[in-house]
Amino acid sequence: MSRTARALAAAAAALALVSACNSASNHTDPVKPGGAAAGNTRGVSADAIKVGGIVSMTSASGYSKKDTDLGAKARYLRANAEGGVGGRRIDYIGAQDDGQDPGKNLAAARKLVQQDKVFAVSPMSSVTFSGADFLEQEKVPTFGWGTLPSFCGPTYVYGFNGCLVPSPGGTLNQTWPEGLGQVLGGARGKSVAIIANDSDAGKFGIRTFQQGFAAAGFTVSYAKASVPATAVPSDWSAYVRELLAGADGKAPDAVVSVMQTPNNIGLFTALKRAGYKGVLTDPTDYDPGLLAKDATKQALDGVYVLLQFEPFESADPKMAQFKADIKAAAGGKEIPLNLHMLTGYMSADLFLSIAGKAGKDLTVESFQAAAQGFSDTGTLVGDRSEPKGQKDSFGCGALVQLKNGAYEVSVPFACHEPIPFK
């Protein structure tokens, strides 16, 4: 989530790629024409595989996932330094910014395929995925964080830790409910209130987490996708009253927010000012960069954050490799880590792992054939397998708590048996 010394040639290649990734064009060296694959497989030449990304680098609320792009670059950088995939280097052209706008998401997908001629889109990280049907139709292998329904079911779309929002017949990841149960000393007799944005993703999140927490033994006293998705409320008092009233006038033992950082800061601050003493938890606020501002640090102090990967605090050698790769991609600088980097990194990692299995004769067909029988173990997101991951989550995760200005592991990374989604 240590890095061995490399030969001078590899180091030179790595340095060249870092420079290219940070250039104004955001391109590595251009793909050279030639080779059998170059004539019949989009984005594949005799010596390169072209890959692009779609990332919400900007948004109306100010929330940004831009470091997802850096995480992907870091993993592709190491892949190239180690010789590429099947004798081909990865020509990562960077990520398009969709601004969390559905129209821009689709436009970005069209540009990457029709103009840039990419073989794959990895990473795709946004709260909208309106380009999913187009990428599926064009048979473009696409990788990202499986927090949207479009990552569950399509043939060419893959979640780096599986499908997290399944259709009926799939399964639900129980890391959050099981972890919160450990924090609270058991779920029996405990209640949770779940709140999300009024969006398709928010409504689906309410549906899935309501089932998951109830299955773990919690009483779900409140579950609504009621917060506007387009702007952060300036007044949270109405939401606080509803949350604290619960189903029987008793404040819940935990408030579960399925929202992004700007909303969480506002909501959690309002809850604390109202005197709420229960547990606050969300899946997005694992970002040391948030600790730079005293107001933000205070608002999030005590919050338990769901992770679906090994925490940065882990002593796992793969985490040390991740940190070294991020530092290399950042030009040798030590920079604060965040979950967006991990999202980009593991999206790229799953793509590279399947492409490596496909071998030198890389086509969309050979890639898909390799994916159908793919599995590995002990990654930063646990054990992976396909096509299972297109229907189910890989079922692993951890909880960390922001405490006194630092993150501490509260519930270590572990895998839990998923439950059927109804």
BELMO-V909295 format. One record per backbone hydrogen bond with DSSP energy under -0.5 kcal/mol. CO is the residue of the C=O (numbers start at 0). NH is the residue of the N-H. If there is no record, write none. Layout:
<<CO,NH> <CO,NH>>
This chain:
<<0,318> <1,3> <6,10> <7,11> <8,12> <9,13> <10,14> <11,15> <12,16> <13,17> <14,18> <15,19> <16,20> <17,21> <19,22> <22,25> <33,45> <34,38> <35,38> <35,39> <36,39> <36,40> <40,43> <42,44> <42,49> <46,88> <47,44> <48,90> <49,118> <49,119> <50,92> <51,121> <52,95> <53,124> <54,56> <54,97> <55,64> <58,61> <64,67> <65,68> <65,69> <66,70> <67,71> <68,72> <69,73> <70,74> <71,75> <72,76> <73,77> <74,78> <75,79> <76,80> <77,81> <78,83> <79,82> <84,87> <87,84> <88,48> <88,90> <89,91> <90,50> <90,92> <93,52> <95,54> <95,97> <97,100> <100,104> <101,105> <102,106> <103,107> <104,108> <105,109> <106,110> <107,111> <108,112> <109,113> <109,114> <110,114> <110,115> <111,117> <118,140> <119,51> <119,121> <120,142> <122,53> <123,144> <124,55> <128,131> <130,134> <131,135> <132,136> <133,137> <134,139> <135,138> <138,140> <140,120> <141,157> <142,122> <142,123> <143,145> <143,159> <144,146> <145,163> <147,150> <148,151> <150,152> <155,141> <157,143> <158,161> <160,393> <161,160> <161,163> <166,169> <169,420> <171,418> <173,177> <174,178> <175,179> <176,180> <177,181> <178,182> <179,183> <180,185> <181,184> <186,189> <189,218> <190,252> <190,253> <191,220> <191,221> <192,255> <193,223> <194,257> <195,225> <195,226> <196,198> <197,228> <198,202> <199,203> <200,204> <201,205> <202,206> <203,207> <204,208> <205,209> <206,210> <207,211> <208,212> <209,213> <210,214> <211,215> <212,217> <213,216> <217,219> <218,191> <218,220> <221,193> <223,195> <223,225> <226,197> <235,239> <236,240> <237,241> <238,242> <239,243> <240,244> <241,245> <242,251> <244,248> <252,278> <253,192> <253,255> <254,256> <254,280> <255,194> <255,257> <256,282> <257,196> <259,262> <259,263> <260,264> <261,265> <262,266> <263,267> <264,268> <265,269> <266,270> <267,271> <268,272> <269,273> <270,275> <271,274> <278,254> <279,303> <280,256> <281,305> <283,285> <284,286> <285,338> <286,289> <287,290> <288,291> <289,292> <291,293> <292,296> <293,297> <294,298> <295,299> <296,300> <297,300> <299,302> <302,304> <302,401> <303,281> <304,399> <306,397> <310,313> <315,318> <315,319> <316,320> <317,321> <318,322> <319,323> <320,324> <321,325> <322,326> <323,327> <324,328> <325,329> <326,331> <326,332> <327,330> <329,332> <332,334> <336,287> <337,340> <337,341> <338,342> <339,343> <340,344> <341,345> <342,346> <343,347> <344,348> <345,349> <346,350> <347,351> <348,352> <349,353> <350,354> <351,355> <352,356> <353,357> <354,358> <359,361> <360,362> <362,366> <363,367> <364,368> <365,369> <366,370> <367,371> <368,372> <369,372> <370,373> <373,385> <375,383> <378,381> <379,309> <381,378> <383,375> <384,388> <386,389> <387,390> <387,391> <389,152> <390,170> <391,162> <394,415> <396,413> <397,306> <398,409> <398,410> <399,304> <400,402> <400,407> <401,301> <402,405> <405,402> <407,400> <407,409> <410,398> <413,396> <418,171> <419,421> <420,168>>
